[in-house]
Amino acid sequence: MSRKALPAIVWKEGEWFVAKTVGLELASQGRNKKEALDNLQEALDLLLEDEGVKIPPASIPQKPELNRVYTQNT
C-alpha cells in the first residue's frame, strides 16, 4: 500500500497539544507535540485499516497555507 503525506496542524490548548489533519476531519491530542502527532497517526491508521475506506483526493490540499483571522473580543 502506498502512503501519502497528509498535512496536519498542531496547537496548544491549556495543558494539551491538539493535532488535526488538514482536509480531513480527524484530530487527536497529547501532552506534547510529538505525542499529539503520534496519536493522530494512530487514529489515521485505524481509520484506514479497513481497505474500503479511502481518503478522497480532493480533501488533501496540495500546498496548504496557514493564515490567521481575528475576531473582536466582546
Number of C-alpha atoms within 10 A of each C-alpha: 4 3 5 7 7 16 15 16 13 18 14 14 9 7 8 15 19 22 25 19 19 16 17 17 8 15 20 20 22 18 12 16 18 14 17 22 23 16 18 22 18 13 15 17 11 10 14 13 11 9 8 6 9 10 12 9 9 9 12 17 13 11 7 11 7 6 5 5 4 5 5 4 4 3
